[in-house]
Amino acid sequence: MKISVGTLKDQREELAAFLEPRVGVKPSVSGDSLEMDDGSIREGVRPRHVKTYIKRFMYTKGLKKNYRVFVSGKELTIQEIELGEEEKKKGKEEAPKAPSKEEGPKEKEEPAPEKAPEEPKQEKAAPKKPRAKKKKVESGD
């Protein structure tokens, strides 16, 4: 199985260490890829599982939003997503901003408007009693 890391070259060693206990073998690092011998991989581990492990690794490093993982047979490819200007701005806006000393204290927020009085809850109807079965009367002709 081969994993092409693309622009994550600086994270190759950490990814190999992350995958080792999960797949049962330490991937060999060469160039911009990781390679594992298919015979030495733990039984039941499929490329789809390895993809999930890679995504979990990227999540812990805060890289998941910027990369995608593709599976093609026994080869996995990690590809960087090119964000447009709008997405870059959106990412910057989402970051929490600490108030600076120049801004001064925040103004008190207005209290929420009072809620309308709730309507009284209707009582549930009593459960229906099961019908009594009628006995068949046999005629003695």
MIBA-341945 format. One line per field, with one value per atom (N, C-alpha, C, O): residue number from 1; residue in three letters; atom name; z negated, x, y negated. Coordinates in Angstrom, 3 decimals. Last residue first. Layout:
BEGIN
num [NUM;...]
residu [ALA;...]
atome [CA;...]
z [Z;...]
x [X;...]
y [Y;...]
% end
This chain:
BEGIN
num [141;141;141;141;140;140;140;140;139;139;139;139;138;138;138;138;137;137;137;137;136;136;136;136;135;135;135;135;134;134;134;134;133;133;133;133;132;132;132;132;131;131;131;131;130;130;130;130;129;129;129;129;128;128;128;128;127;127;127;127;126;126;126;126;125;125;125;125;124;124;124;124;123;123;123;123;122;122;122;122;121;121;121;121;120;120;120;120;119;119;119;119;118;118;118;118;117;117;117;117;116;116;116;116;115;115;115;115;114;114;114;114;113;113;113;113;112;112;112;112;111;111;111;111;110;110;110;110;109;109;109;109;108;108;108;108;107;107;107;107;106;106;106;106;105;105;105;105;104;104;104;104;103;103;103;103;102;102;102;102;101;101;101;101;100;100;100;100;99;99;99;99;98;98;98;98;97;97;97;97;96;96;96;96;95;95;95;95;94;94;94;94;93;93;93;93;92;92;92;92;91;91;91;91;90;90;90;90;89;89;89;89;88;88;88;88;87;87;87;87;86;86;86;86;85;85;85;85;84;84;84;84;83;83;83;83;82;82;82;82;81;81;81;81;80;80;80;80;79;79;79;79;78;78;78;78;77;77;77;77;76;76;76;76;75;75;75;75;74;74;74;74;73;73;73;73;72;72;72;72;71;71;71;71;70;70;70;70;69;69;69;69;68;68;68;68;67;67;67;67;66;66;66;66;65;65;65;65;64;64;64;64;63;63;63;63;62;62;62;62;61;61;61;61;60;60;60;60;59;59;59;59;58;58;58;58;57;57;57;57;56;56;56;56;55;55;55;55;54;54;54;54;53;53;53;53;52;52;52;52;51;51;51;51;50;50;50;50;49;49;49;49;48;48;48;48;47;47;47;47;46;46;46;46;45;45;45;45;44;44;44;44;43;43;43;43;42;42;42;42;41;41;41;41;40;40;40;40;39;39;39;39;38;38;38;38;37;37;37;37;36;36;36;36;35;35;35;35;34;34;34;34;33;33;33;33;32;32;32;32;31;31;31;31;30;30;30;30;29;29;29;29;28;28;28;28;27;27;27;27;26;26;26;26;25;25;25;25;24;24;24;24;23;23;23;23;22;22;22;22;21;21;21;21;20;20;20;20;19;19;19;19;18;18;18;18;17;17;17;17;16;16;16;16;15;15;15;15;14;14;14;14;13;13;13;13;12;12;12;12;11;11;11;11;10;10;10;10;9;9;9;9;8;8;8;8;7;7;7;7;6;6;6;6;5;5;5;5;4;4;4;4;3;3;3;3;2;2;2;2;1;1;1;1]
residu [ASP;ASP;ASP;ASP;GLY;GLY;GLY;GLY;SER;SER;SER;SER;GLU;GLU;GLU;GLU;VAL;VAL;VAL;VAL;LYS;LYS;LYS;LYS;LYS;LYS;LYS;LYS;LYS;LYS;LYS;LYS;LYS;LYS;LYS;LYS;ALA;ALA;ALA;ALA;ARG;ARG;ARG;ARG;PRO;PRO;PRO;PRO;LYS;LYS;LYS;LYS;LYS;LYS;LYS;LYS;PRO;PRO;PRO;PRO;ALA;ALA;ALA;ALA;ALA;ALA;ALA;ALA;LYS;LYS;LYS;LYS;GLU;GLU;GLU;GLU;GLN;GLN;GLN;GLN;LYS;LYS;LYS;LYS;PRO;PRO;PRO;PRO;GLU;GLU;GLU;GLU;GLU;GLU;GLU;GLU;PRO;PRO;PRO;PRO;ALA;ALA;ALA;ALA;LYS;LYS;LYS;LYS;GLU;GLU;GLU;GLU;PRO;PRO;PRO;PRO;ALA;ALA;ALA;ALA;PRO;PRO;PRO;PRO;GLU;GLU;GLU;GLU;GLU;GLU;GLU;GLU;LYS;LYS;LYS;LYS;GLU;GLU;GLU;GLU;LYS;LYS;LYS;LYS;PRO;PRO;PRO;PRO;GLY;GLY;GLY;GLY;GLU;GLU;GLU;GLU;GLU;GLU;GLU;GLU;LYS;LYS;LYS;LYS;SER;SER;SER;SER;PRO;PRO;PRO;PRO;ALA;ALA;ALA;ALA;LYS;LYS;LYS;LYS;PRO;PRO;PRO;PRO;ALA;ALA;ALA;ALA;GLU;GLU;GLU;GLU;GLU;GLU;GLU;GLU;LYS;LYS;LYS;LYS;GLY;GLY;GLY;GLY;LYS;LYS;LYS;LYS;LYS;LYS;LYS;LYS;LYS;LYS;LYS;LYS;GLU;GLU;GLU;GLU;GLU;GLU;GLU;GLU;GLU;GLU;GLU;GLU;GLY;GLY;GLY;GLY;LEU;LEU;LEU;LEU;GLU;GLU;GLU;GLU;ILE;ILE;ILE;ILE;GLU;GLU;GLU;GLU;GLN;GLN;GLN;GLN;ILE;ILE;ILE;ILE;THR;THR;THR;THR;LEU;LEU;LEU;LEU;GLU;GLU;GLU;GLU;LYS;LYS;LYS;LYS;GLY;GLY;GLY;GLY;SER;SER;SER;SER;VAL;VAL;VAL;VAL;PHE;PHE;PHE;PHE;VAL;VAL;VAL;VAL;ARG;ARG;ARG;ARG;TYR;TYR;TYR;TYR;ASN;ASN;ASN;ASN;LYS;LYS;LYS;LYS;LYS;LYS;LYS;LYS;LEU;LEU;LEU;LEU;GLY;GLY;GLY;GLY;LYS;LYS;LYS;LYS;THR;THR;THR;THR;TYR;TYR;TYR;TYR;MET;MET;MET;MET;PHE;PHE;PHE;PHE;ARG;ARG;ARG;ARG;LYS;LYS;LYS;LYS;ILE;ILE;ILE;ILE;TYR;TYR;TYR;TYR;THR;THR;THR;THR;LYS;LYS;LYS;LYS;VAL;VAL;VAL;VAL;HIS;HIS;HIS;HIS;ARG;ARG;ARG;ARG;PRO;PRO;PRO;PRO;ARG;ARG;ARG;ARG;VAL;VAL;VAL;VAL;GLY;GLY;GLY;GLY;GLU;GLU;GLU;GLU;ARG;ARG;ARG;ARG;ILE;ILE;ILE;ILE;SER;SER;SER;SER;GLY;GLY;GLY;GLY;ASP;ASP;ASP;ASP;ASP;ASP;ASP;ASP;MET;MET;MET;MET;GLU;GLU;GLU;GLU;LEU;LEU;LEU;LEU;SER;SER;SER;SER;ASP;ASP;ASP;ASP;GLY;GLY;GLY;GLY;SER;SER;SER;SER;VAL;VAL;VAL;VAL;SER;SER;SER;SER;PRO;PRO;PRO;PRO;LYS;LYS;LYS;LYS;VAL;VAL;VAL;VAL;GLY;GLY;GLY;GLY;VAL;VAL;VAL;VAL;ARG;ARG;ARG;ARG;PRO;PRO;PRO;PRO;GLU;GLU;GLU;GLU;LEU;LEU;LEU;LEU;PHE;PHE;PHE;PHE;ALA;ALA;ALA;ALA;ALA;ALA;ALA;ALA;LEU;LEU;LEU;LEU;GLU;GLU;GLU;GLU;GLU;GLU;GLU;GLU;ARG;ARG;ARG;ARG;GLN;GLN;GLN;GLN;ASP;ASP;ASP;ASP;LYS;LYS;LYS;LYS;LEU;LEU;LEU;LEU;THR;THR;THR;THR;GLY;GLY;GLY;GLY;VAL;VAL;VAL;VAL;SER;SER;SER;SER;ILE;ILE;ILE;ILE;LYS;LYS;LYS;LYS;MET;MET;MET;MET]
atome [N;CA;C;O;N;CA;C;O;N;CA;C;O;N;CA;C;O;N;CA;C;O;N;CA;C;O;N;CA;C;O;N;CA;C;O;N;CA;C;O;N;CA;C;O;N;CA;C;O;N;CA;C;O;N;CA;C;O;N;CA;C;O;N;CA;C;O;N;CA;C;O;N;CA;C;O;N;CA;C;O;N;CA;C;O;N;CA;C;O;N;CA;C;O;N;CA;C;O;N;CA;C;O;N;CA;C;O;N;CA;C;O;N;CA;C;O;N;CA;C;O;N;CA;C;O;N;CA;C;O;N;CA;C;O;N;CA;C;O;N;CA;C;O;N;CA;C;O;N;CA;C;O;N;CA;C;O;N;CA;C;O;N;CA;C;O;N;CA;C;O;N;CA;C;O;N;CA;C;O;N;CA;C;O;N;CA;C;O;N;CA;C;O;N;CA;C;O;N;CA;C;O;N;CA;C;O;N;CA;C;O;N;CA;C;O;N;CA;C;O;N;CA;C;O;N;CA;C;O;N;CA;C;O;N;CA;C;O;N;CA;C;O;N;CA;C;O;N;CA;C;O;N;CA;C;O;N;CA;C;O;N;CA;C;O;N;CA;C;O;N;CA;C;O;N;CA;C;O;N;CA;C;O;N;CA;C;O;N;CA;C;O;N;CA;C;O;N;CA;C;O;N;CA;C;O;N;CA;C;O;N;CA;C;O;N;CA;C;O;N;CA;C;O;N;CA;C;O;N;CA;C;O;N;CA;C;O;N;CA;C;O;N;CA;C;O;N;CA;C;O;N;CA;C;O;N;CA;C;O;N;CA;C;O;N;CA;C;O;N;CA;C;O;N;CA;C;O;N;CA;C;O;N;CA;C;O;N;CA;C;O;N;CA;C;O;N;CA;C;O;N;CA;C;O;N;CA;C;O;N;CA;C;O;N;CA;C;O;N;CA;C;O;N;CA;C;O;N;CA;C;O;N;CA;C;O;N;CA;C;O;N;CA;C;O;N;CA;C;O;N;CA;C;O;N;CA;C;O;N;CA;C;O;N;CA;C;O;N;CA;C;O;N;CA;C;O;N;CA;C;O;N;CA;C;O;N;CA;C;O;N;CA;C;O;N;CA;C;O;N;CA;C;O;N;CA;C;O;N;CA;C;O;N;CA;C;O;N;CA;C;O;N;CA;C;O;N;CA;C;O;N;CA;C;O;N;CA;C;O;N;CA;C;O;N;CA;C;O;N;CA;C;O;N;CA;C;O;N;CA;C;O;N;CA;C;O;N;CA;C;O;N;CA;C;O;N;CA;C;O;N;CA;C;O;N;CA;C;O;N;CA;C;O;N;CA;C;O;N;CA;C;O;N;CA;C;O;N;CA;C;O;N;CA;C;O;N;CA;C;O;N;CA;C;O;N;CA;C;O;N;CA;C;O]
z [-14.504;-13.486;-13.291;-12.464;-16.819;-16.759;-15.768;-16.199;-16.422;-16.304;-16.144;-15.405;-18.652;-17.620;-17.616;-18.658;-18.987;-19.443;-18.324;-17.202;-19.906;-18.822;-19.407;-20.213;-21.972;-21.817;-20.684;-20.515;-21.434;-21.452;-21.208;-20.365;-23.562;-22.384;-22.546;-23.627;-24.538;-24.928;-23.678;-22.844;-23.720;-23.540;-24.006;-23.880;-26.043;-24.952;-24.912;-25.945;-26.551;-27.108;-25.944;-24.977;-25.827;-25.505;-26.094;-26.134;-28.242;-27.250;-27.046;-27.980;-28.352;-29.032;-27.970;-26.927;-26.756;-26.918;-27.574;-27.385;-28.435;-27.511;-27.812;-28.964;-28.611;-29.258;-28.232;-27.298;-27.210;-27.203;-27.852;-27.680;-28.916;-28.211;-28.308;-29.341;-28.279;-29.172;-28.344;-27.247;-26.607;-26.646;-27.559;-27.616;-28.154;-27.502;-27.634;-28.634;-27.377;-28.316;-27.551;-26.480;-25.528;-25.656;-26.616;-26.673;-27.082;-26.315;-26.547;-27.620;-26.722;-27.531;-26.634;-25.580;-24.943;-25.156;-25.925;-25.816;-26.736;-25.738;-26.004;-27.161;-27.443;-27.859;-26.769;-25.990;-25.592;-25.992;-26.419;-25.822;-26.953;-25.957;-26.502;-27.706;-27.741;-28.201;-27.123;-26.473;-25.779;-26.311;-26.740;-26.182;-26.773;-25.930;-26.601;-27.827;-27.387;-27.806;-26.863;-26.255;-24.682;-25.932;-26.276;-25.543;-22.494;-22.268;-23.529;-23.453;-23.448;-22.881;-22.733;-22.834;-24.122;-25.215;-24.719;-25.477;-22.109;-22.417;-23.520;-23.814;-22.480;-22.455;-22.841;-23.781;-20.260;-21.626;-21.574;-20.710;-18.171;-18.239;-19.665;-20.211;-16.763;-17.821;-17.953;-17.859;-13.334;-14.419;-15.493;-15.179;-11.336;-12.340;-13.528;-14.626;-9.636;-10.426;-11.564;-12.631;-8.391;-9.246;-10.152;-11.308;-6.927;-7.943;-8.895;-10.090;-5.197;-6.128;-7.263;-8.426;-3.690;-4.525;-5.593;-6.750;-2.410;-3.253;-4.207;-5.392;-0.964;-2.007;-2.951;-4.155;0.821;-0.093;-1.253;-2.400;2.298;1.443;0.411;-0.744;2.069;2.764;1.782;0.574;1.352;0.914;1.719;2.017;2.527;2.752;2.412;3.095;0.583;1.186;1.346;0.410;1.186;0.553;1.319;2.550;0.843;1.726;0.993;0.276;0.582;-0.243;0.599;1.020;1.765;2.108;1.196;1.051;1.774;1.168;1.507;1.535;3.411;3.326;2.759;3.202;4.060;2.887;2.711;1.942;5.370;5.214;3.928;2.840;4.334;5.654;5.577;5.704;2.293;2.357;3.769;4.334;1.012;2.069;2.053;1.827;-1.240;-1.052;-0.034;-0.189;-1.471;-1.191;-0.982;-0.589;-3.523;-2.751;-2.548;-3.321;-5.183;-4.043;-3.144;-2.099;-7.328;-6.449;-5.173;-4.181;-8.689;-7.948;-6.983;-5.924;-10.333;-8.891;-8.057;-6.834;-13.055;-12.584;-11.086;-10.614;-14.041;-13.729;-13.224;-12.989;-14.258;-15.488;-15.267;-16.200;-11.528;-12.430;-13.698;-14.167;-10.563;-10.089;-10.995;-11.206;-11.906;-12.142;-11.753;-12.506;-10.703;-12.143;-12.519;-13.347;-8.085;-8.356;-9.841;-10.205;-8.508;-8.023;-8.310;-8.730;-9.276;-10.208;-9.803;-10.657;-6.917;-8.128;-9.152;-9.825;-5.256;-4.928;-6.171;-6.444;-6.450;-6.510;-6.188;-6.775;-5.724;-7.134;-7.291;-8.158;-2.965;-3.465;-4.952;-5.394;-2.734;-2.401;-2.925;-3.289;-5.708;-4.285;-4.006;-4.935;-7.919;-7.667;-6.162;-5.440;-8.184;-8.264;-8.000;-7.869;-9.738;-9.024;-9.242;-10.364;-9.366;-10.220;-9.434;-8.574;-6.856;-7.436;-8.229;-7.815;-5.510;-6.925;-7.606;-8.823;-2.866;-3.651;-5.135;-5.945;-1.873;-2.050;-2.925;-3.650;-3.278;-2.615;-2.912;-4.073;-2.705;-3.637;-2.821;-1.798;-2.366;-1.777;-2.856;-3.801;-1.718;-2.734;-2.086;-1.334;0.154;-0.062;-1.230;-1.661;1.219;0.761;0.533;0.696;0.136;0.954;0.391;-0.776;-2.057;-0.919;-0.045;0.451;-4.935;-4.376;-3.233;-3.410;-5.640;-5.291;-4.570;-3.709;-8.439;-7.016;-6.773;-7.588;-10.691;-10.511;-9.020;-8.401;-11.248;-10.672;-10.508;-10.226;-12.223;-12.623;-12.058;-12.370;-11.974;-10.857;-11.154;-10.411;-14.460;-13.893;-12.770;-12.621;-15.128;-16.002;-15.402;-15.807;-12.668;-13.060;-13.992;-13.668;-12.284;-11.620;-12.155;-12.102;-13.748;-14.075;-13.506;-14.160;-12.429;-13.832;-14.270;-15.074;-9.964;-10.023;-11.455;-11.668;-10.766;-10.216;-10.283;-10.618;-11.526;-12.525;-12.057;-12.853;-9.038;-10.162;-11.233;-11.779;-7.446;-7.093;-8.283;-8.514;-7.655;-8.629;-8.408;-9.104;-5.512;-6.830;-7.930;-9.038;-3.370;-3.501;-4.893;-5.403;-2.476;-3.896;-4.173;-5.105;0.216;-0.467;-1.975;-2.680;0.701;1.355;0.575;0.294;-0.143;-1.105;-0.494;-1.136;0.909;1.410;0.535;0.468;-0.176;-0.558;-0.058;-0.541;0.791;0.925;0.568;0.949;0.000;0.000;0.000;-0.712]
x [-77.703;-78.659;-78.660;-79.415;-76.792;-76.875;-77.902;-78.948;-74.454;-75.847;-75.882;-75.077;-72.307;-72.485;-73.947;-74.569;-71.315;-72.335;-72.541;-72.898;-68.332;-69.142;-70.098;-69.719;-68.067;-67.959;-68.859;-69.975;-66.256;-67.550;-67.333;-66.535;-63.913;-64.177;-65.530;-65.899;-63.968;-64.168;-64.513;-65.304;-61.438;-62.783;-62.832;-61.869;-59.432;-59.555;-60.976;-61.620;-59.935;-59.975;-60.110;-60.823;-57.690;-58.895;-58.787;-57.714;-56.433;-56.223;-57.493;-58.264;-57.737;-57.500;-57.319;-57.971;-55.954;-57.163;-56.791;-55.692;-53.965;-54.069;-55.347;-55.763;-54.714;-54.552;-54.728;-55.523;-52.763;-53.986;-53.714;-52.654;-51.219;-51.098;-52.409;-53.078;-51.834;-51.925;-51.885;-52.435;-49.279;-50.659;-50.722;-49.772;-47.074;-47.325;-48.787;-49.441;-46.707;-47.134;-47.484;-48.091;-43.763;-45.215;-45.626;-44.979;-40.783;-41.513;-43.007;-43.448;-39.173;-39.914;-40.701;-41.210;-36.036;-37.433;-38.174;-37.874;-32.927;-33.802;-35.238;-35.629;-31.230;-31.843;-32.777;-33.337;-28.410;-29.793;-30.393;-30.097;-25.117;-26.093;-27.494;-27.735;-23.010;-23.872;-24.885;-25.436;-20.071;-21.327;-22.180;-22.088;-16.739;-17.915;-19.150;-19.262;-14.157;-15.051;-16.249;-16.696;-11.821;-12.523;-13.452;-13.529;-10.173;-11.610;-12.399;-13.523;-7.590;-8.070;-9.584;-10.213;-7.085;-7.229;-7.809;-8.442;-9.095;-7.859;-8.134;-9.291;-10.582;-10.749;-9.436;-8.759;-9.735;-9.652;-9.805;-9.215;-11.695;-10.870;-10.902;-11.970;-11.698;-12.119;-11.139;-9.924;-12.231;-11.262;-11.698;-12.032;-13.986;-14.415;-13.473;-13.879;-12.584;-13.661;-14.077;-14.474;-10.865;-10.296;-11.363;-11.085;-12.660;-11.835;-11.243;-11.127;-13.621;-14.545;-13.766;-14.159;-11.348;-11.906;-12.811;-12.778;-11.141;-10.039;-10.543;-10.209;-13.493;-13.304;-12.180;-12.254;-13.020;-14.153;-13.967;-14.250;-10.784;-10.667;-11.791;-11.550;-10.595;-10.836;-10.738;-10.623;-8.125;-9.278;-9.381;-8.370;-7.226;-6.947;-8.201;-9.219;-6.264;-7.399;-7.001;-6.499;-3.818;-4.174;-5.316;-5.335;-4.165;-4.086;-4.557;-5.557;-2.913;-3.317;-3.102;-1.981;-3.874;-3.262;-3.823;-5.037;-3.216;-3.909;-3.148;-1.917;-3.662;-2.891;-3.762;-4.890;-5.039;-4.160;-3.318;-2.357;-7.697;-7.133;-6.336;-6.869;-7.481;-7.591;-6.909;-5.688;-8.696;-8.290;-8.525;-9.606;-7.722;-8.363;-7.820;-6.629;-8.267;-7.600;-8.406;-9.613;-7.540;-8.462;-7.657;-6.493;-6.955;-6.526;-7.669;-8.627;-7.865;-7.040;-6.634;-6.025;-9.199;-9.940;-9.175;-9.776;-7.204;-8.267;-9.028;-9.459;-5.261;-5.035;-6.206;-6.192;-4.944;-5.635;-5.483;-5.568;-4.000;-2.998;-3.630;-2.921;-6.282;-5.557;-4.508;-4.161;-6.924;-7.814;-7.070;-7.201;-4.893;-4.970;-5.865;-5.590;-5.582;-4.288;-4.341;-3.895;-8.047;-8.000;-6.686;-6.680;-7.211;-8.088;-8.091;-8.134;-5.758;-5.060;-5.905;-5.374;-7.812;-6.718;-5.983;-5.627;-9.317;-9.917;-8.842;-8.940;-7.464;-7.920;-8.507;-8.223;-7.378;-6.175;-6.533;-5.975;-9.884;-9.585;-8.375;-8.354;-9.521;-10.550;-10.323;-10.538;-7.642;-7.263;-8.266;-7.879;-8.137;-8.301;-7.852;-7.699;-7.430;-7.220;-7.226;-6.397;-7.570;-8.819;-8.657;-9.658;-4.444;-5.582;-6.839;-7.127;-1.887;-2.780;-3.999;-4.516;0.590;-0.488;-1.414;-1.692;2.313;2.590;1.532;1.580;1.499;1.485;1.675;1.243;1.939;0.567;0.482;-0.497;4.188;4.073;2.677;2.280;3.874;3.700;3.550;2.865;5.249;4.926;4.847;5.636;4.724;4.889;4.501;3.527;6.334;5.345;5.727;6.879;8.252;6.997;5.924;4.736;10.958;10.521;9.279;9.248;9.825;10.720;10.162;9.039;9.412;9.320;10.318;11.509;7.434;8.757;8.575;7.707;5.218;5.429;6.848;7.401;5.214;5.641;5.885;6.672;2.209;3.552;3.914;3.055;-0.379;0.439;1.848;2.620;-2.124;-2.063;-1.158;-1.169;-1.889;-3.212;-3.202;-4.154;0.743;-0.056;-1.413;-2.013;1.480;2.096;1.234;1.004;0.351;-0.253;0.254;-0.464;2.020;0.592;-0.046;-0.882;4.447;4.359;2.897;2.575;3.704;4.149;4.044;3.602;3.161;2.083;2.449;1.608;5.739;4.665;3.505;2.923;7.039;7.493;6.410;6.191;5.566;5.660;6.014;5.358;5.330;4.576;4.720;4.070;6.609;7.179;6.486;7.015;4.919;6.223;6.813;7.455;2.395;2.557;3.913;4.037;2.003;2.614;2.759;3.202;2.085;2.010;2.723;3.915;1.968;1.640;1.589;1.082;0.723;1.406;0.987;-0.194;1.104;0.419;1.251;2.361;0.546;1.348;0.493;-0.673;0.857;0.000;0.904;1.907]
y [27.600;28.027;29.485;29.996;25.794;27.254;27.710;28.197;23.192;23.636;25.149;25.715;21.605;22.635;23.068;23.274;18.410;19.359;20.350;19.990;16.941;17.484;18.512;19.361;14.129;15.565;15.996;15.504;11.188;11.854;13.344;13.754;9.640;10.472;11.144;11.602;6.287;7.684;8.475;8.035;3.948;4.496;5.939;6.695;2.133;3.117;3.681;3.862;-1.322;0.030;1.013;0.745;-3.975;-3.211;-1.816;-1.212;-6.282;-5.228;-4.409;-4.186;-9.588;-8.313;-7.230;-7.259;-12.230;-11.443;-10.120;-9.599;-14.626;-13.491;-12.731;-12.605;-18.069;-16.775;-15.676;-15.781;-20.643;-19.863;-18.521;-17.920;-23.323;-22.045;-21.295;-21.305;-26.754;-25.583;-24.295;-24.207;-28.600;-28.132;-26.922;-26.141;-30.927;-29.643;-29.261;-29.556;-34.354;-33.307;-32.025;-32.045;-35.199;-35.237;-34.130;-33.085;-36.370;-35.363;-35.527;-35.940;-39.503;-38.549;-37.607;-37.991;-39.738;-40.129;-39.042;-37.853;-39.745;-39.128;-39.552;-39.712;-42.816;-41.547;-41.036;-41.808;-43.916;-44.126;-42.796;-41.761;-43.825;-43.400;-43.626;-43.538;-46.524;-45.442;-45.131;-46.019;-46.954;-47.463;-46.279;-45.186;-46.127;-45.906;-46.480;-46.493;-48.543;-47.458;-47.340;-48.313;-49.294;-49.561;-48.415;-47.429;-49.340;-49.270;-49.580;-50.076;-49.238;-50.496;-50.505;-51.559;-46.676;-47.636;-48.950;-49.686;-44.410;-45.136;-46.155;-46.459;-41.231;-42.692;-43.371;-42.955;-38.618;-39.139;-40.659;-41.306;-36.759;-37.959;-38.483;-38.760;-33.515;-34.429;-35.583;-35.408;-32.975;-32.949;-33.942;-35.085;-33.559;-32.604;-32.579;-32.199;-35.221;-35.803;-34.879;-35.346;-33.413;-34.457;-35.062;-35.383;-31.874;-31.239;-32.249;-31.976;-33.835;-33.205;-32.543;-32.636;-34.343;-35.402;-34.811;-35.229;-31.866;-32.330;-33.409;-33.398;-31.808;-30.816;-31.234;-30.987;-33.933;-33.996;-33.025;-33.370;-33.026;-34.202;-34.268;-34.619;-29.384;-30.644;-31.801;-31.589;-26.952;-27.727;-29.009;-29.646;-23.957;-25.378;-26.157;-26.043;-21.269;-21.964;-23.420;-24.042;-18.806;-20.067;-20.714;-20.708;-15.322;-16.478;-17.726;-17.706;-12.208;-13.339;-14.583;-14.866;-9.085;-10.359;-11.442;-11.584;-5.613;-6.747;-8.010;-8.011;-2.552;-3.791;-4.911;-5.127;-0.322;-0.215;-1.471;-1.463;-2.062;-0.727;-0.643;-0.860;-5.068;-4.460;-3.102;-3.004;-7.582;-6.183;-5.688;-5.855;-10.755;-9.982;-8.560;-8.349;-13.302;-12.022;-11.227;-11.044;-16.805;-15.715;-14.459;-14.524;-19.747;-18.583;-17.605;-17.564;-21.763;-22.148;-20.986;-21.212;-20.721;-21.628;-21.947;-22.360;-19.229;-18.549;-19.454;-18.996;-20.195;-20.299;-19.799;-19.937;-19.851;-21.050;-21.264;-22.398;-17.517;-18.533;-19.829;-20.807;-16.008;-16.319;-17.399;-18.123;-15.817;-16.541;-16.943;-18.074;-14.184;-15.562;-16.407;-17.588;-11.799;-12.432;-13.904;-14.770;-11.294;-11.525;-12.227;-13.138;-10.831;-11.970;-12.313;-13.488;-8.484;-9.680;-10.923;-11.950;-6.753;-7.033;-8.308;-9.120;-6.713;-7.249;-7.601;-8.627;-5.429;-6.778;-7.446;-8.612;-2.965;-3.788;-5.237;-6.164;-2.043;-2.254;-3.173;-4.046;-1.836;-2.752;-3.059;-4.188;0.224;-1.162;-2.188;-3.298;2.284;1.993;0.561;-0.232;4.734;3.306;3.078;3.632;7.476;6.721;5.234;4.529;7.968;8.562;7.719;7.302;5.518;6.289;6.765;6.052;5.903;5.091;6.008;7.134;7.544;7.300;6.436;6.258;7.637;8.872;8.643;9.463;5.062;5.528;6.774;6.953;2.840;4.132;4.692;4.784;-0.603;0.507;1.785;1.803;-3.867;-2.567;-1.512;-1.509;-7.275;-6.239;-4.932;-4.878;-9.940;-8.895;-7.985;-7.934;-11.603;-12.216;-11.163;-11.444;-9.707;-10.837;-11.487;-11.878;-7.340;-7.542;-8.660;-8.574;-5.495;-6.838;-6.954;-6.698;-2.676;-3.188;-4.516;-4.656;-2.281;-2.575;-3.080;-3.818;0.339;-1.046;-1.284;-0.567;2.194;2.122;0.647;-0.188;2.025;3.155;3.160;4.067;-0.041;0.904;2.096;3.077;-1.339;-1.092;-0.062;0.705;-1.816;-0.942;-0.565;0.431;-3.433;-2.164;-1.311;-0.146;-5.951;-4.798;-3.462;-2.464;-7.656;-7.608;-6.335;-5.713;-7.358;-6.955;-6.808;-5.932;-8.476;-7.081;-6.553;-5.424;-11.094;-10.283;-8.803;-7.969;-11.906;-11.883;-11.015;-10.277;-11.744;-10.924;-10.798;-9.717;-13.680;-12.256;-11.371;-10.355;-16.407;-15.625;-14.112;-13.332;-17.556;-17.803;-16.990;-16.897;-16.887;-16.240;-16.409;-15.491;-17.528;-17.227;-16.564;-15.770;-17.771;-18.907;-18.697;-19.604;-14.329;-15.631;-16.706;-16.584;-11.699;-12.749;-14.139;-15.059;-8.710;-9.909;-11.078;-11.419;-5.551;-6.786;-7.956;-8.177;-2.204;-3.412;-4.621;-4.713;1.165;0.000;-1.229;-1.274]
% end
